[in-house]
Amino acid sequence: MTVSNLQNRQSQRYPGLDILRLIAMILVTAQHAIVAATSIECTRLGGTSLGQYGVNLFCAISGFLVFQDQRTVGAWLQRRLMRLYPAYWLTVLFGFAINAFLKYKPASLQLFLLQLAGLGGFANANIVNIAVWFISLILLCYLLAFVARLSRHPVVVMILCVGVFAFLTLKPHGIRLPHVHLLSFCLASLIGLCSQRIQRYLCLSVCLIVIPVIPFQRDITHVMFTFLLIGFCLSVSNVPNRVQGLAGSTYEYFLIHGMCVSRRLAVTSAAVGC
């Protein structure tokens, strides 16, 4: 598929994805709530945490829809960044304000600027407001989509990305990238470009392909879980308006939720003298 074909595609509506956004929201919230109450070991499922299942699901949903937008590549990127940054900047300012008062983490101007750019999740594991590390992951997904949309053959670009991230997931080489989440994003973007009649079957086919790999690489469990849910939810033709409304606010929820998590961690750290 070329760029001209991509721009001529007709946008499709997938009500079932709204349900998946809420499931992902519940998984991430449950992860943070359990960690705050007990320990991270209590959130393990299939060798990894509940929250990472939710993150993988969000990445796949984003990938599935990334080529549905008919705008030019510049207009698409501008719209995505305007949706992402303003609310995120408020959470960064809030997080650093709390940190300035409680001093629970070392902070610097460099770290502040890095987090304002949304790059803190990859550059520093000790970032202020750790719960919003996923902004860095979103930006990386947008970068992949931007390159694909900018090229003459976006499908070829995403196929190459699938190959690279599948290799890095199966044979980690010490590169600090969330390989499995990027793999799900790229796989879902390719499935989203296919005919609606076969998308469900392609999702279920991905599940069957990755099942034999799970004993050797537990992180692949994310991919199986994600595409199994997408495959089933694609058959949903209608959801209540309340579900649509809640699903449309998941990003803002995660930012507010992240501030609450960071504040709880800050108070806890201050209380024990960290």
Secondary structure as UniProt FT lines:
FT   HELIX           3..8
FT   HELIX           16..37
FT   HELIX           40..43
FT   STRAND          44..45
FT   TURN            46..47
FT   STRAND          48..49
FT   HELIX           50..65
FT   TURN            66..68
FT   HELIX           73..102
FT   HELIX           109..116
FT   TURN            117..118
FT   HELIX           120..123
FT   TURN            125..126
FT   HELIX           130..132
FT   HELIX           134..150
FT   HELIX           154..170
FT   HELIX           179..192
FT   HELIX           196..210
FT   HELIX           211..213
FT   TURN            214..216
FT   TURN            218..219
FT   HELIX           220..233
FT   TURN            234..235
FT   HELIX           241..247
FT   TURN            248..249
FT   HELIX           250..271
FT   TURN            272..273
//
